[in-house]
Amino acid sequence: MKDIDVGGSTEIEPEKGGSAKETGNSPYSPEGTRPGCPSGTGSDAQRVLITGIGLIMPGATSATDFWRHLADGRSQMTRVPRLVDAGLPTQTAAVVDGFDYRCHLPDLRESYAAKYSREQLIVIASVANALQDAGVVDGDIDPQRIGVVGSSSRGPVQWWDETLGMGQSPGPQAALKSLPGSPTSLAAIHCGLQGPVVTLSNACVGGSQAIGMALDKLRSGEVDAMLAGGYEFPVTRSVVESFLALGDGVLCRATDPDDTMRPYDKRRRGFQFGEGSLWMFLETAESARRRGAVAYAEITAQRSGCEAGHPTTMDLTGAHGAALVNRTLADAGIEAADVGYMCGHGTATRYNDATECRIVDRVFGTEPGTRPALGSVKPVYGHSFGLSAAVNVAATALMLHRQVLTPTVGCVQVDPECAGDHVQGGARPQAFQHALSLAFALGSQTAVVALSRAPEAMRRPLSMAGELACG
């Protein structure tokens, strides 16, 4: 087995007709549509809005910073000293530099902060930023009705690598620092959030599944608001070496930050790592109206599924992915022809990119003008695994909010296998109402999120820049 394509595939051709079980009792058949909230319909208790985005990402500490880099097509890749010193063929990644917790968490005692890892502090800060961006103040929402659900594919791997990997004594805080769920739990504690707190781990679809779990809890009436997102800090020697071991075409072997990822480009040769933490404040339209909140976008549906095929190979025909997209659109009450943008997984690996484009062709057709624009944000912020799907959804929400599509950096010479409408040469103003965000993962996993413009009366004014004091 060779050329393992993370979030993509190995070089193994599917069986004739694909391995998809498209007949009989297949979970991908049109029957069994999951209850959703069709776009623009449903009660305010069932409609779910994104009213806040908080993050600590490479070069960005606010939704405005995050957007500027995407809209300008400004890659945040840099040479990473620890990768250079290790002599690895991959020496670039998008990393968080210069983080000072005191700028974002002025009330956190220094004695407490000293016991937390860098990862934990960044997650706490980004959750606090999301609450601030959403305008949540004490008394707005019962804290017992605000939950948190996040995703991380590897948990506190940076702490493990830097502490235990270097032979250091783990210390008395190791029991907490080593837990994958501890950053999320500590953020809930710091912010006084008393609803359900969950950390998922399911590779690159985890962020999408976190959003799906949040939707379910909101629509069931269990909570009024949920923070959904995640964190990932994979830029360590051990993780880099594990991906280099998969062979050429998976992890981009770059030593120059300007030698960036090239999704959908015929010269693509893999992805670069990214790190950070990002959270969206999701709440019912009923809750948002009650407290006078405004929204970036509406989330109308989320679905995920397992192809039950090869553990590292996606269905190269695109049949499985297309079926899941169609079911998500049905949940959302959106016609395929009304989708204006698809935020792809876009890993710049051979099979992932080509298969995504086959999914687009199956759902939307191949006639000129029938396919929505397809893009990837990973060349800007890198591939952040368990966080990546949440990054995609936040980016898509901001595109809907701004009515602008951000460019796919590095996509210059489109691979004939990836033919379609790619956003090249800069940001593109575009009026559109609906969008999709895709995610794929090792383990035969696929996930889709459907988004729509926020209700007109509740749209966040563009003048609300979303800047934070420390941004």
C-alpha positions in Angstrom: 0.0 0.0 0.0 1.4 3.4 -0.9 0.6 7.1 -1.3 -1.8 7.1 1.6 -3.9 10.3 1.2 -5.0 11.6 4.5 -8.6 12.7 4.2 -8.1 11.2 0.8 -7.0 7.7 -0.2 -4.4 5.2 -1.0 -3.6 4.3 -4.6 -6.2 1.6 -4.6 -8.9 1.6 -7.3 -12.4 1.0 -6.2 -14.2 -2.2 -7.2 -16.2 -1.9 -10.4 -19.3 0.1 -9.8 -17.7 1.6 -6.7 -17.8 0.0 -3.2 -20.9 2.1 -2.3 -23.9 0.2 -1.2 -26.3 2.3 -3.2 -29.3 0.0 -3.2 -31.5 -1.9 -0.7 -31.1 -0.7 2.9 -28.1 1.5 2.2 -27.8 4.4 4.7 -27.1 6.6 1.7 -30.5 6.0 0.1 -32.9 8.9 -0.1 -35.1 7.3 2.5 -34.6 8.1 6.2 -34.1 11.8 5.9 -32.9 13.2 9.2 -35.1 15.8 10.8 -33.7 19.2 10.1 -34.8 22.8 9.7 -35.2 23.8 6.1 -33.5 27.1 5.3 -35.7 30.1 6.1 -38.4 28.1 7.7 -39.2 26.6 11.1 -39.8 28.1 14.5 -37.2 30.3 16.1 -36.6 27.5 18.6 -35.4 25.2 15.7 -33.3 27.7 13.7 -29.7 27.8 14.7 -27.5 30.9 14.1 -23.8 31.6 14.4 -23.7 34.8 16.5 -20.1 34.7 17.6 -16.7 33.5 16.3 -13.7 33.4 18.7 -10.3 32.1 17.8 -6.6 32.1 18.3 -5.1 31.1 15.0 -1.9 31.8 13.1 -1.7 35.5 12.7 -5.3 36.0 13.9 -7.0 36.6 17.2 -10.4 37.9 16.0 -12.9 37.1 13.3 -11.8 40.2 11.4 -8.1 39.1 11.4 -9.2 35.6 10.3 -11.3 37.1 7.5 -8.6 39.5 6.2 -6.1 36.7 5.7 -8.6 34.6 3.9 -9.9 37.5 1.7 -6.4 38.7 0.9 -5.2 35.1 0.2 -2.4 35.7 2.7 -0.8 32.4 3.7 0.3 32.2 7.4 2.9 29.6 6.7 6.3 30.2 8.2 9.5 28.2 8.9 9.3 26.5 12.2 12.6 26.4 14.1 12.0 23.1 15.8 11.3 21.4 12.4 14.4 23.1 10.9 16.6 22.1 13.9 15.4 18.5 13.5 16.5 18.5 9.9 13.1 17.4 8.6 12.3 17.8 4.9 9.1 19.5 6.0 10.0 22.8 7.7 7.0 25.0 7.3 3.6 25.2 9.0 1.0 27.8 10.1 1.7 28.3 13.8 0.5 30.6 16.6 3.3 32.9 17.6 3.5 35.5 20.3 0.4 34.3 22.2 0.1 36.1 25.6 -2.8 34.8 27.6 -3.0 38.0 29.7 -4.2 39.9 26.7 -7.3 37.7 26.3 -7.8 36.5 29.9 -7.0 39.4 32.1 -8.9 37.9 35.0 -7.0 34.6 35.0 -4.8 34.4 38.0 -1.1 34.0 37.2 -0.9 31.2 39.7 -3.6 29.3 37.8 -2.2 30.1 34.4 1.2 28.7 35.5 -0.5 25.3 35.9 -2.0 25.2 32.4 -0.3 24.2 29.1 0.0 26.5 26.1 -2.7 24.5 24.4 -5.1 24.8 27.3 -4.6 28.6 27.6 -5.2 29.1 23.9 -8.4 27.1 24.0 -9.7 29.0 27.1 -8.9 32.3 25.4 -10.6 31.4 22.1 -13.8 30.3 23.9 -13.8 33.5 25.9 -13.3 35.5 22.6 -16.3 33.7 21.0 -18.5 34.7 24.0 -17.3 38.3 23.7 -17.8 38.4 19.9 -21.4 37.1 20.4 -22.0 39.9 22.9 -22.9 37.5 25.7 -23.0 39.1 29.2 -24.0 37.8 32.6 -27.7 37.3 32.8 -28.3 36.9 29.0 -28.6 33.1 29.0 -28.9 30.7 31.9 -25.3 29.2 32.2 -26.9 25.8 32.7 -28.3 26.1 29.2 -24.9 26.8 27.5 -22.8 23.9 26.5 -19.5 23.2 24.7 -18.7 20.5 22.2 -15.3 20.5 20.5 -13.0 18.3 18.4 -9.3 17.4 18.5 -7.9 14.5 16.5 -4.9 14.0 18.8 -5.5 15.9 22.0 -2.6 17.7 23.8 0.0 16.1 21.6 2.3 19.1 21.8 2.4 18.8 25.6 3.1 15.0 25.3 5.8 15.6 22.7 7.5 18.4 24.6 7.3 16.9 28.1 7.3 13.1 28.0 9.1 12.9 24.6 12.0 14.9 26.0 12.3 12.8 29.2 11.0 15.5 31.5 9.1 14.7 34.7 5.4 15.1 33.9 4.8 17.0 37.2 1.7 17.1 39.4 -0.5 18.7 36.7 0.1 15.9 34.1 -3.1 14.1 34.9 -5.0 17.1 33.7 -2.7 18.4 31.0 -2.6 15.0 29.3 -6.4 14.7 28.9 -7.8 15.4 25.4 -10.9 16.9 26.9 -9.1 19.1 29.5 -8.8 22.3 27.3 -12.6 22.2 26.6 -13.5 21.5 30.2 -11.1 24.2 31.5 -12.7 26.7 29.1 -16.1 25.9 30.4 -15.0 26.3 34.0 -13.3 29.6 33.3 -16.3 31.0 31.5 -18.9 29.6 33.9 -20.6 27.4 31.3 -22.6 24.7 33.1 -24.3 22.8 30.2 -23.0 19.6 28.5 -19.2 19.7 27.8 -17.9 17.2 25.3 -14.7 16.6 23.3 -14.9 14.5 20.2 -12.0 12.8 18.4 -12.7 11.5 14.9 -9.8 12.9 12.8 -10.8 15.5 10.2 -14.6 15.2 10.4 -14.6 15.8 14.2 -15.3 19.5 13.9 -18.3 18.9 11.6 -19.6 16.3 14.0 -19.2 18.7 16.9 -21.4 21.1 15.0 -23.9 18.3 14.4 -24.1 17.4 18.0 -24.6 21.1 18.9 -27.5 21.3 16.4 -29.1 18.3 17.9 -28.9 19.6 21.5 -30.2 23.0 20.4 -33.1 21.7 18.5 -34.1 19.2 21.2 -34.5 22.1 23.6 -31.8 20.8 26.0 -29.8 24.1 25.7 -30.2 27.6 24.3 -26.7 28.0 23.1 -23.6 25.8 22.3 -20.0 26.6 21.6 -18.9 24.3 18.8 -15.3 24.1 17.4 -12.1 22.6 18.5 -8.4 22.8 18.8 -5.3 21.1 17.3 -1.6 21.5 17.8 0.1 18.9 15.6 3.3 20.8 14.7 5.6 18.4 16.5 8.5 16.2 15.3 6.7 13.0 16.1 3.5 13.9 14.2 5.4 15.3 11.2 7.5 12.2 11.0 4.4 10.0 11.1 3.0 11.7 8.1 6.3 11.8 6.2 6.3 8.1 6.6 3.2 7.8 4.5 5.2 8.7 1.4 5.3 11.5 -1.2 2.2 13.5 -1.9 0.7 13.5 1.6 2.7 16.1 3.6 4.2 18.8 1.5 8.0 18.7 1.7 8.5 22.4 1.8 11.4 24.5 3.4 10.2 27.8 2.0 7.0 29.4 3.4 6.2 30.7 0.0 6.1 27.2 -1.4 2.6 26.7 -0.3 -0.2 24.2 -0.7 -1.8 24.0 -4.2 -5.3 22.5 -3.8 -6.9 21.3 -7.1 -3.7 22.4 -9.0 -1.9 19.8 -11.2 1.3 20.6 -9.3 -0.1 19.8 -5.9 2.1 17.7 -3.6 0.4 17.5 -0.3 -0.6 19.7 2.7 1.1 21.7 5.4 0.2 21.6 9.1 -1.7 24.2 10.9 -2.5 24.8 14.5 -4.9 26.8 16.7 -8.3 26.9 18.3 -11.6 28.2 16.9 -15.1 28.2 18.3 -18.5 29.4 17.1 -21.2 30.5 19.4 -24.4 28.8 18.1 -27.8 29.7 19.5 -31.4 29.3 18.6 -33.0 32.2 16.8 -35.3 32.5 19.7 -32.4 33.0 22.1 -30.8 35.5 19.8 -33.9 37.6 19.4 -34.5 37.6 23.1 -31.1 39.2 23.8 -30.9 41.3 20.6 -28.1 39.4 19.0 -27.1 39.5 15.4 -25.7 36.6 13.3 -23.0 35.8 10.7 -25.0 32.9 9.2 -27.5 30.1 9.8 -26.6 26.5 10.1 -29.4 24.5 8.5 -28.1 20.9 8.5 -25.2 18.6 9.3 -24.6 15.0 8.4 -21.8 12.5 8.7 -21.4 8.9 7.6 -19.0 6.1 7.3 -18.5 4.5 3.9 -17.6 1.3 5.6 -15.0 0.8 3.0 -11.2 0.9 3.2 -9.8 2.6 6.4 -7.6 4.9 4.5 -9.3 5.0 1.1 -12.3 7.2 0.2 -14.7 6.1 -2.5 -12.9 7.5 -5.5 -16.0 7.5 -7.7 -17.5 10.2 -5.4 -20.8 8.2 -5.1 -20.8 8.0 -1.3 -19.9 11.7 -0.9 -22.5 12.8 -3.4 -25.2 10.8 -1.7 -24.4 12.3 1.7 -24.4 15.8 0.2 -27.8 15.2 -1.3 -29.2 13.9 2.0 -27.8 17.0 3.8 -29.4 19.3 1.2 -32.7 17.5 1.7 -32.5 18.0 5.5 -31.8 21.7 4.9 -34.6 22.1 2.4 -32.1 23.5 -0.2 -32.1 22.8 -3.9 -28.8 21.9 -5.4 -29.2 24.6 -7.9 -29.3 27.2 -5.1 -25.9 26.4 -3.6 -23.5 29.2 -4.4 -20.3 27.9 -2.8 -18.7 24.7 -1.5 -15.8 24.9 1.0 -13.9 21.8 0.2 -11.6 19.7 2.4 -9.0 20.8 -0.1 -5.9 19.0 1.2 -3.9 19.4 -2.0 -3.5 15.6 -2.2 -4.1 13.8 -5.4 -7.1 11.7 -4.6 -8.9 13.9 -2.1 -9.0 16.9 -4.5 -10.1 14.8 -7.5 -12.8 12.9 -5.6 -14.2 16.2 -4.2 -14.6 17.4 -7.8 -16.3 14.1 -8.8 -18.7 14.7 -5.9 -19.5 18.2 -7.2 -20.1 16.7 -10.7 -22.5 14.0 -9.4 -24.5 16.5 -7.4 -24.6 19.5 -9.6 -23.8 18.2 -13.1 -21.0 19.2 -15.5 -22.8 21.7 -17.7 -21.3 25.2 -17.7 -22.9 27.3 -15.0 -24.4 24.4 -13.0 -21.5 23.8 -10.6 -21.0 26.1 -7.6 -17.6 27.6 -6.9 -15.3 25.2 -5.0 -12.6 26.4 -2.7 -10.1 25.5 0.0 -8.9 27.7 2.9 -6.1 25.3 4.0 -3.3 27.1 2.1 -3.9 30.0 4.5 -4.2 28.3 7.8 -2.8 24.8 7.1 -4.4 21.5 7.8 -5.5 21.4 11.4 -7.1 17.9 11.4 -9.7 17.8 14.1 -10.1 21.5 14.0 -10.2 21.8 10.2 -13.9 21.2 9.6 -14.8 24.0 12.1 -12.3 26.3 10.4 -14.1 25.6 7.1 -17.5 26.3 8.5 -16.4 29.6 10.1 -14.8 30.7 6.9 -17.9 29.8 4.9 -20.1 31.7 7.4 -18.0 34.8 6.9 -18.2 34.4 3.1 -22.0 34.3 3.4 -21.9 37.3 5.7 -19.7 39.3 3.5 -21.1 38.0 0.2 -17.5 37.4 -1.0 -15.8 34.2 -1.9 -12.2 33.9 -0.8 -9.5 32.7 -3.2 -7.9 29.2 -3.1 -4.3 30.2 -2.7 -1.9 28.2 -4.9 -4.6 27.0 -7.3 -3.2 28.4 -10.6 -2.9 25.5 -13.0 -6.2 23.6 -12.4 -5.8 19.8 -12.8 -8.0 18.5 -15.6 -9.3 16.0 -13.0 -10.4 18.9 -10.9 -12.2 20.9 -13.6 -14.8 23.3 -12.2 -15.4 26.8 -10.9 -12.4 27.6 -8.7 -11.9 31.0 -7.0 -8.6 32.1 -8.5 -6.7 35.4 -8.7 -8.2 37.1 -5.6 -11.5 37.4 -3.7 -14.7 37.3 -5.7 -17.8 39.3 -4.8 -20.8 37.1 -5.2 -24.4 37.2 -4.1 -25.4 33.8 -2.8 -27.8 32.4 -0.2 -26.6 28.9 0.5 -23.3 27.0 0.9 -21.9 23.6 1.9 -18.7 22.7 3.8 -17.2 19.2 3.3 -14.8 17.2 5.4 -13.2 13.8 4.9 -11.1 11.7 7.3 -9.2 8.5 7.8 -11.5 5.7 8.9 -13.7 6.0 5.8 -15.4 9.1 7.2 -17.3 11.9 5.4 -19.2 14.9 6.8 -21.2 17.8 5.4 -22.5 21.1 6.9 -25.2 23.2 5.1 -25.3 26.9 5.8 -27.5 29.8 4.7 -27.5 33.6 5.0 -28.8 34.8 8.4 -32.4 36.0 8.4 -32.3 39.6 7.0 -33.6 41.2 10.2 -30.9 39.5 12.3 -27.8 39.9 10.0 -24.8 41.2 11.7 -23.9 44.7 10.3 -20.7 44.7 8.4 -19.7 47.7 10.5 -19.4 45.3 13.5 -15.8 44.5 12.7 -15.4 41.9 15.4 -12.1 43.3 16.6 -11.1 42.4 20.1 -9.0 44.6 22.4 -5.9 42.5 21.9 -6.5 41.7 18.2 
